[in-house]
């Protein structure tokens, strides 16, 4: 049609792909990958824009505006995603990011978001094994641990005294299952268990670097006094700790200092 293509949506019937999304490579009987949602007039429409979230998934999204019925989130497509006030764990504010779950409201049939994540976590006893590689989405943090969502399904705990890099809520990281307890709770790790452990000096140095924002302006050529002022260890112990961290690919040695290697995907 002059205003776009109609796509064969199977059970959903014909779905309009508006003209602004049509490219010269599209043709009748051809295939096109699209994202499908309800527009402002409750019609099923398609877009080739890259949605930042999909139904059944968690995502860290920015609040574009706050209206009378809730917050409207920027999720990469023209029509913003509504997070109703009733589905907000705390009242959302404009231009801030929030971790939400995207689902279809059974009453309105609209795609909506919720920041009350607990009710979307799978409570069935997980079938994970020790050292299994998983995707970790940082949910919240306490004084001693990060609470993470595992593979878009279960909740687990990553203890801060076992983490030697800065982690950000709403960001995804590669991780591993450390242990599934009898009560179903899951302990996590950023490394496979059995990996060579850091000694106390190396662990302490790594923690100092993390606390400094991931970089310390120290090298092999730094004076003993400068090293002690920064990390409270002798130059000999400092060089030993650097060697272990570098061997395990925890840090990179730059011309002007040492920097943590971020394992974020």
Secondary structure, 3 states (H helix, E strand, C coil): CCCEEEEECHHHCEEEEEHHHCCCCCCCCCCCCCEEEECCCCCEEEECCCCCCCCCCEEEEEEEEECCCEEEEECCCCCCEEEEHHHCCCCCCCCCEEEEEEEECCCCCCEEEECCHHHHCCCCCCCCCCCCEEEEEEEEECCCEEEEEECCCEEEEEEHHHCCCCCCCCCEEEEEEEEECCCCCEEEECCCCCCCCCCHHHHHHHHHHHHCCCEECCCCCCCHHHHHHHHCCCHHHHHHHHHHHHHCCCEEEECCEEEECCCEC
